[in-house]
Amino acid sequence: MSPIKVTDKRIFTPEGEVKSEYKELLRGSGIKKEVSKEEKKSDSKAREVTAKERAQDKKIASPSVSFLDLVNHLAHNALVFMGDIPAPDGSITKDPELARLFVDFLEVLKEKAYSNLNFEERNTLDDVLYKLKLRYTLKMK
């Protein structure tokens, strides 16, 4: 077996001084440091541009949607299938099973998220559910 050779390639001595063999390399790198500063400036500008682009992409990709928007969407679909309001194509659809499904979605949403809602969201959800259930029972007799 051949002996293992260990070479210390650290730039600094234990006292924190630059080793003599690396001093020459560091002196010659003064130009590189200036270039690297310029590169850093251009890199940071490029990073800013990409960060701005990502922020704009996020705004385009995901519009602001709130909990109340979700409640409104589900309630609207329930009313469409109860026949109270026309569907987007203008037709009146009466499908009690689908209407009940959307009311049930709202009920599940209430069960799962109620403790995390603020006062306005709780009141709105309770009010919408009460009115939809009442309307459902009256319409589907």
Secondary structure as UniProt FT lines:
FT   TURN            14..15
FT   HELIX           20..28
FT   HELIX           30..61
FT   HELIX           67..82
FT   TURN            88..89
FT   HELIX           96..113
FT   HELIX           114..116
FT   HELIX           119..139
//
